[in-house]
Amino acid sequence: MGFVLRSVQEKDIRDLQVLSSQFTLINLPNDPKVLESKIQTSIDSFSGKLPKSECEYIFVVEDTEAERV
């Protein structure tokens, strides 16, 4: 079993929706549109498309065997 810490990717939306539906988390709301927006903001932040004052970063831990976060 192996794990890797990495930046969030668009493909993670489903796993994050499942996680957010199981817990009440302030930073991970159970709302697909909000999650999509947060993921895109993180992707744009890592790619340098946003000013530093607007950057937000999401990291996930991926199970490399199951290919899920």
JORALIN-V7348 format. One record per pair of residues at least 4 apart in sequence whose C-alpha atoms are under 8 Angstrom apart, sorted by the first residue. I is the first residue (numbers start at 1). J is the second residue. Records with the same first field share a line. If there is no record, write none. Layout:
I = J, J
This chain:
1 = 63, 64, 65
2 = 63, 64, 65
3 = 61, 62, 63, 64
4 = 61, 62, 63, 64
5 = 59, 60, 61, 62
6 = 59, 60, 61, 62
7 = 42, 43, 57, 58, 59, 60
8 = 12, 39, 42, 43, 58, 59, 60
9 = 13, 39, 43
10 = 36, 39, 40
12 = 16, 68, 69
13 = 17, 32, 35, 36, 39
14 = 18
15 = 19, 68, 69
16 = 20, 28, 35, 69
17 = 21, 30, 31, 32, 35
18 = 22
19 = 23
20 = 24, 25, 28, 29, 30
21 = 30
24 = 28, 29, 30
25 = 29
28 = 35
29 = 34, 35
30 = 35
31 = 35
32 = 36
33 = 37
34 = 38
35 = 39
36 = 40
37 = 41
38 = 42, 56
39 = 43, 58
40 = 44
41 = 45, 55, 56, 57
42 = 46, 55, 56, 57, 58
43 = 47, 57
44 = 48, 49, 50, 55
45 = 49, 50, 51, 52, 54, 55, 56, 57
46 = 57
50 = 54, 55
51 = 55
60 = 69
61 = 69
62 = 67, 68, 69
63 = 67, 68, 69
64 = 68
